[in-house]
């Protein structure tokens, strides 16, 4: 059972592992513009540092260096008085918890030291449904330590201004919060998928490859779903089994199309197909390459907006992409 205290640092559960990590992510998008964005941050209390920032991209630029805006990766001291969702960083990111498990505010005002690109962000996230905690996967990964993870459907509203251009945001959004040791050196390839049609319809699945990298073809290869949920007719069901695969990739390996199937604990069948609208190539954690894509899904006969995060260990990604280019 989730408590309001779960939106604060888990000091009573915190081990002395230097890689103890508390992270959070909030999505936002403007589907009609094929524009996608995130606010993402994580705290490492045993190393006394914090990392947090924002990104915004569309098909006009899909690399960290040429997208609409990107500011993530710098580490800052975790100052006394910081809380999980109450802190302000030197890069201009300010996070405020208005009401635990319900309402959060984000402000950002930064200037790139290299390009001079100005960005201002003023967004408010408000829960549309209670937070949902999927069951513990049988094969835990460093992304899914024990049961220390939950997701929540909400709405993100506000504005983002980049180089004088204003983007008005009003969309369904997914957020998550995870805590536990996270080093990622052994984390395998996987998918993080989600989509929301309404406050009564949506899905989220996390799939992880159990095949050794030297036997994993990556392209068109279905991998098992370890955890997730299926929201249908306003009722959540925990996805107990399933698989998903990128059924089409471009010449650089990026996922263009995806198929996902599964069964929840209520016996309901989940079947989803989707296509990418824009894909950011990024490295949030040094060990992993992420293709972070806005996806348009087909769910129960309706259009469902959401995302696919396709992540690969960096060396496996390098070998895969170079093999494709040959």
C-alpha positions in Angstrom: 0.0 0.0 0.0 1.4 3.4 -1.0 1.4 6.2 1.6 2.0 9.9 1.3 5.3 9.3 3.0 6.4 7.5 -0.2 6.7 10.9 -1.9 9.6 11.7 0.5 13.1 10.3 0.9 12.9 6.7 2.2 15.5 7.2 5.0 14.3 4.3 7.1 14.8 1.9 4.1 18.0 3.5 2.8 21.0 1.2 2.9 24.7 2.3 3.0 25.1 1.2 -0.6 26.8 4.2 -2.4 24.5 3.6 -5.4 21.3 4.1 -3.4 19.1 6.1 -5.7 15.8 7.9 -5.5 14.5 8.9 -8.9 11.4 10.5 -10.5 10.2 11.3 -14.0 7.3 13.3 -15.3 6.3 13.1 -19.0 4.7 15.8 -21.1 3.8 16.1 -24.8 2.0 17.9 -27.5 0.9 15.1 -29.8 -0.4 17.3 -32.6 3.1 18.8 -32.9 4.9 15.5 -32.5 6.6 17.2 -29.6 7.8 15.4 -26.5 9.4 16.3 -23.2 10.3 15.2 -19.7 11.4 16.5 -16.3 13.7 13.9 -14.8 15.8 13.8 -11.6 17.5 11.5 -9.2 19.2 11.8 -5.8 22.2 9.9 -4.5 22.2 10.6 -0.8 25.2 8.4 0.0 27.2 10.2 -2.6 25.7 13.5 -1.6 24.7 14.6 -5.1 21.6 15.3 -7.3 21.1 15.2 -11.0 18.1 16.8 -12.7 16.9 18.6 -15.8 14.6 18.9 -18.7 14.4 17.9 -22.4 12.1 18.9 -25.3 12.3 17.4 -28.8 10.4 16.9 -32.1 11.4 15.5 -35.5 13.4 18.8 -36.3 16.2 17.5 -34.0 16.5 14.2 -32.2 20.0 14.3 -30.7 21.0 15.8 -27.4 23.0 18.4 -29.3 20.3 19.5 -31.8 16.9 19.0 -30.3 14.6 21.9 -29.2 16.2 21.9 -25.7 18.3 19.5 -23.6 19.8 20.1 -20.1 20.5 16.9 -18.2 23.6 15.2 -16.9 25.3 17.8 -14.6 25.7 16.7 -11.0 25.0 19.1 -8.1 25.5 18.9 -4.4 22.6 17.4 -2.5 22.1 20.3 -0.1 20.8 20.1 3.5 17.1 20.6 3.4 16.5 18.9 0.0 13.6 16.5 -0.1 12.6 14.1 -2.9 10.2 16.6 -4.5 11.3 19.8 -2.9 14.6 21.2 -4.1 16.2 23.8 -6.5 19.3 23.2 -8.6 21.9 25.6 -9.9 20.8 24.9 -13.5 17.4 26.5 -12.7 15.3 23.5 -12.1 12.9 24.0 -9.2 10.6 21.1 -8.0 7.9 21.6 -5.4 5.5 19.1 -3.9 2.2 20.8 -3.4 0.3 17.7 -2.2 2.0 14.3 -1.9 0.7 11.7 -4.4 -1.4 14.4 -6.1 0.2 17.7 -7.2 3.6 18.9 -8.1 5.0 22.1 -9.6 8.1 22.6 -11.9 9.9 25.7 -12.9 13.1 26.0 -14.9 15.0 28.9 -16.2 18.3 28.0 -17.7 20.8 29.2 -20.4 23.1 26.8 -22.2 26.7 27.8 -21.6 27.6 26.7 -25.1 24.7 27.8 -27.4 23.1 30.6 -25.5 19.7 28.9 -26.0 17.2 30.2 -23.5 14.5 28.0 -22.0 11.8 28.7 -19.4 9.4 26.2 -18.1 6.4 26.5 -15.8 4.4 23.3 -15.5 2.0 21.8 -13.0 1.3 18.1 -12.7 -1.9 16.9 -11.0 -2.9 13.3 -10.4 -6.0 12.0 -12.3 -5.9 8.5 -10.6 -4.3 7.1 -7.5 -0.7 5.9 -7.8 -0.4 2.3 -8.8 2.3 -0.2 -7.7 2.8 -3.2 -9.9 3.8 -6.5 -8.3 7.4 -7.6 -7.8 8.8 -9.1 -11.0 10.1 -12.6 -10.8 13.4 -11.5 -12.5 14.3 -8.3 -10.8 16.6 -5.8 -12.5 18.4 -2.7 -11.4 15.6 -0.7 -12.9 13.1 -2.7 -10.8 14.6 -3.3 -7.3 12.1 -5.3 -5.2 8.8 -3.4 -5.1 10.3 0.1 -4.7 8.5 1.6 -7.7 5.1 3.1 -8.6 3.5 4.9 -11.5 0.7 7.4 -11.6 -1.6 8.9 -14.3 -2.1 12.6 -14.2 -2.3 15.8 -16.3 0.5 18.2 -17.1 -0.4 21.8 -17.8 1.6 25.0 -18.3 4.0 26.5 -20.7 7.6 26.0 -22.0 9.3 28.9 -23.8 12.5 28.2 -25.9 14.2 30.9 -27.9 11.1 33.0 -27.7 8.7 30.3 -28.9 6.0 29.4 -26.5 4.6 25.8 -26.3 1.3 25.4 -24.4 1.1 22.0 -22.6 -2.1 20.3 -21.6 -1.9 16.6 -21.8 -2.2 13.3 -20.0 1.1 12.4 -18.3 2.6 9.5 -16.6 5.0 9.9 -13.7 7.0 7.4 -11.6 9.1 7.2 -8.5 11.7 4.5 -7.8 14.1 4.0 -4.9 16.8 1.4 -4.1 20.4 0.6 -5.2 20.9 1.5 -8.9 24.3 0.9 -10.5 23.1 -0.4 -13.9 26.3 -2.2 -14.7 24.4 -5.5 -15.1 21.1 -4.2 -16.4 20.0 -5.9 -19.6 18.3 -4.5 -22.7 14.6 -3.6 -22.3 11.5 -1.6 -23.1 9.5 0.8 -20.9 6.2 1.5 -22.6 3.1 3.4 -21.7 0.0 5.0 -23.2 -3.1 6.9 -21.9 -6.3 7.3 -23.8 -8.4 8.6 -20.8 -8.7 8.4 -17.1 -10.3 5.0 -17.7 -8.0 3.5 -20.4 -4.3 3.0 -20.7 -1.4 0.7 -20.2 2.2 0.4 -18.9 4.6 -2.5 -19.4 8.3 -3.0 -18.6 10.0 -5.7 -20.6 13.5 -7.0 -20.1 15.6 -9.3 -22.3 16.7 -12.5 -20.6 18.8 -13.7 -23.6 22.6 -13.1 -23.3 23.7 -10.1 -25.4 25.8 -12.2 -27.7 22.7 -14.3 -28.6 20.3 -11.3 -28.8 19.5 -10.2 -32.4 17.7 -7.1 -31.0 15.7 -6.4 -34.2 12.3 -8.2 -34.2 13.1 -10.2 -31.1 10.3 -10.5 -28.6 11.3 -10.1 -24.9 9.2 -10.9 -21.8 7.1 -8.4 -19.9 8.2 -8.4 -16.2 5.8 -5.8 -14.8 3.0 -3.4 -15.7 -0.6 -2.6 -15.6 -3.7 -2.5 -17.9 -6.4 0.1 -17.3 -9.7 -0.8 -19.0 -13.1 0.6 -18.1 -11.6 2.4 -15.2 -10.2 -0.9 -13.6 -6.5 -1.5 -13.1 -5.2 -5.0 -13.8 -1.7 -6.1 -13.0 0.0 -7.6 -16.1 1.2 -11.0 -15.2 2.7 -12.2 -18.5 3.3 -11.0 -22.0 6.0 -10.0 -24.5 6.9 -7.1 -26.8 9.1 -6.5 -29.7 10.2 -3.6 -31.9 8.9 -4.9 -35.3 10.5 -2.2 -37.4 13.8 -0.2 -36.9 15.5 2.3 -39.1 19.1 2.1 -40.5 20.5 3.3 -37.2 18.5 0.8 -35.1 16.0 3.2 -33.7 12.5 1.7 -33.0 9.9 2.8 -35.5 7.1 0.3 -34.7 6.2 -1.8 -31.7 3.8 -4.7 -30.8 3.0 -5.7 -27.3 0.7 -8.4 -25.9 -0.1 -9.6 -22.4 -2.6 -10.9 -19.8 -3.5 -9.2 -16.6 -4.5 -10.8 -13.3 -8.2 -10.4 -14.2 -7.6 -12.6 -17.3 -8.0 -9.6 -19.7 -5.9 -9.7 -22.9 -3.8 -6.7 -23.7 -2.9 -6.1 -27.4 -1.2 -2.9 -28.4 0.5 -1.7 -31.7 2.2 1.6 -32.1 4.4 3.8 -34.3 7.1 6.3 -33.4 6.4 10.0 -34.0 9.7 11.4 -32.7 12.8 9.7 -31.1 15.4 11.3 -28.9 18.8 9.6 -28.8 20.2 10.1 -25.3 22.4 8.8 -22.5 20.8 9.6 -19.1 23.0 7.1 -17.3 26.5 6.5 -18.7 26.0 2.7 -19.0 22.8 2.9 -21.2 21.8 4.2 -24.6 18.1 5.2 -24.6 15.9 5.8 -27.7 13.2 7.9 -26.0 10.3 7.9 -28.4 6.8 9.5 -28.5 4.5 6.8 -29.7 1.0 6.7 -31.0 -0.6 3.5 -29.9 -3.7 1.6 -31.0 -5.4 0.4 -27.8 -8.8 -1.3 -27.7 -9.7 0.4 -31.0 -8.7 3.9 -29.9 -5.7 6.2 -30.5 -3.6 6.2 -27.4 -0.7 8.7 -26.9 2.3 7.7 -24.9 6.0 6.7 -25.1 8.4 3.9 -25.7 11.8 4.0 -24.0 14.1 1.5 -25.7 17.3 1.1 -23.6 20.4 -0.9 -24.4 23.7 -1.4 -22.5 26.0 1.0 -24.3 28.4 -1.7 -25.6 25.6 -3.9 -26.9 24.1 -0.8 -28.6 27.5 0.1 -30.2 27.9 -3.4 -31.6 24.3 -3.6 -32.8 24.4 -0.3 -34.6 27.8 -0.9 -36.2 26.6 -4.3 -37.4 23.5 -2.7 -39.0 25.7 -0.1 -40.8 27.8 -2.9 -42.3 
